[in-house]
Amino acid sequence: MALLNLGIVAHVDAGKTSLTERLLYEAGAVSELGSVDAGTTRTDSMELERRRGITIRAAVTSIAIGDLSINLLDTPGHPDFIAEVERSLAVLDAAVLVVSSVEGVQPQTVAIWRALRRIGAPTVVFLNKVDRRGADVDRVLAQVRQRLGARPVMLTRVAGQGGRDARVRAVGLDAEPVVEAVAEVDDAVAARWLTDESVRGRDVRRAIRHAVRRVELTPVACGSAITGAGVRQLCRLLADLLPPGEERDGPLAGTVFAVDRDGHGRRAWLRVWSGHLRVRDRVEVAGGRPQAVTQIAVCEPAGVVVRPQVSAGQIAAVRGVSARIGQHIGDPPRRQGYRFPPPTSQAIVEPVEPGQRLAMFAGLAELADEDPLVDLRLDEQQGEAVIRLHGEVQKEVLAALLQDRYGVRVRFSGTLTACIERVAGTGAAEERAQERGNPYLAGLGLRVEPAPVGHGIEFRPGVEPGRLPPAFVAATEEGVRAALRQGRHGWPVTDCVVTMTASRYWPRQSRPHQKFDKSISSVAADFRNLAPVVVAAALRQAGTRLCQPIERFEVNLPQQTVEAVLALLGRWGGVVEDTALAGGYLEVSGTVPSSRVPQIVAALPDLTGGEAVLTTTFDHYAPHTGEDPPTLHRRGPDPGDREAWFRAVPR
């Protein structure tokens, strides 16, 4: 049986979970239709998903249409969870992009469409909600063409749109509009059409299949996931036009795209690209040590069923393998990678009940393990957890998960824009052993220099490896990296090179007739604890420059509103770099500080009558130009105050 891994993707509230539920029902995988409003859908398993009626984590179900087995991945639609969508797209064979025929193309629709094009996934567009008042299939089809830049071919037609009795029927493949659309991408069809020769439906079908595989043409269907209108026609299109996944022989290769936990513990969701994986097989993940597979559960129409093995093309939940999202087994095909942008805001998480602080730390650590984009920083000395976020909804999700799964109620501090610090010049410092109150049995010299943007933190042992035991060099690097997590303004320091320039230590010694004596011998902690003091002194000499995150924006808007929108962008620090006409709309692009994006998003609908489509992505960090640079309260003792540090971190 052929197998297709199909993603259901959309902007929030476009109806993709309802469509997934309707596909399950039409295929006979469920006997009763679930409802998002009633919280009875099969794919929204989290309590928060049921309560809010939104999808947060990608979920996998399976159906069969004729001889085709389809794994359905229902993905989030809220902009805060675009990373979850991107991770799921990496393992798909094709996708259905759901667009509301009432609200039309939304900013998140544009972001998802670009992600689909980036990986080259064949896509069918489903114009949903034709039964709703205000539905306008022709208007939204024009938006798909103009705002997404797609080449759509409409393969169904709706009658009575805007009412509960809306009906959908298929359009013949030999119909003039279909042949005309296909002729744009297929020379053989174009030659017959231009000479007024009849074009057979089977030739058009073959041309559409090839064009969809090459991502040159986008089939479009319309209907209603709630009433079921048009869904059977959509099922026929999926089975008829989308290319199934390839079953590759050869060595085992797979990609981990999700990690979760159930009542039996942790499991990794794996797309197998080639070969077979069996229970008790030992596999290497990302070049690590071999790990034994203890259980395999495969997605089937009956549910997630425990099986002895999983084969190429299938998706399975695997236990016993401590893989993380994005890691690979073997050598799977490398699709065009997506570099997830860093989160641009952060907040402090605190337990409502102080006695639950350790439980909160443990829960947050597990959630960070499941999702690598949960950027968590624990400060056990201060009892604080700082988390960097992609949006406000993430706060509610984390709070709900902590309460539902771990019984911990939490609150968040006010959200701040997450800045960084870059080294401005070169600075050097040295702490000599047993001088100026240094309590550690260690001496250390370090030089800090700026590095190119994007370089990150590089530690160089300098000439010391031959003079210093490797464990002490490693401990020094640990202390350096820990110190750079909080710069002179309290923000992380990056893009710099730290070089060890001097060192001194006491060899392992013992008193007469005794074993090793720490009081007269250096240990790794001496260098780990001394390094932050030296780094702070070197940074004070070098200076740091506070940098704020900058977003690249693209806003598609009616031409008559351009002056008002440009004034809005200028007022909030936006820099317009380019403008271009696109399908009767004006495309304006440029950069704007991340901290100003919420104000722009709030003001655009009133200025443009709700017609503007704004997308933003993190672009770079730029020096903060305001008079009062934002500072972050330091967590833990300050190594810049030597005496206070030595008291707080004794030997």
ABEGO torsion letter per residue (X at the ends): XBBBBBBBBBBBGAGAAAAAAAAAAAAGABABBBBAAAGABAABABAAAAAAGBBABBBBBBBBBEABBBBBBBBBABAAAAAAAAAAAAABABBBBBBBAAAEBBAAAAAAAAAAAAAGBBBBBBBBGAABBGBBAAAAAAAAAAAAGBBBBBABBBBGBGBAABBBBBBBAABAAAAAAAAAABAAAAAAAAAGBBBBAAAAAAAAAAAAAAGABBBBBBEBAAAGBGAAAAAAAAAAABBBBBBBBEBBBBBBABBBBBAAEBBBBBBBABEBBBBGBBBBBGGBBBBBBABBBBBBAAEBBBBABBBBGBBBBBBGBBBBBGBBBEBBBBBBBBBBBBBABBBBBBBABAAAAAAAAAAAAAAAAABAABBBBBBAAAGBBBBBBAEAAAAAAAAAAAAAAAGBBBBBBBBBBBBBBBBABBBBBBBBBGBGGBABBBBBBBBBBBBBBGAEBBBBAEAAAAABBAAAAAAAAAAAAAAAABBAAGBBBBGBBBBBABBBBBBBBBBBGBBBBAAABBBAAAAAAAAAAAAAAAAAAAEBBBBBBBBBBBBBBBAAAAAAAAAAAAAAGBBBABBBBBGGBBBBBEBBBAAAAAAAAAAAAAAAGGABBBBBBBABBBBBABABBBBBBBBEBBAABAAAAAAABBX
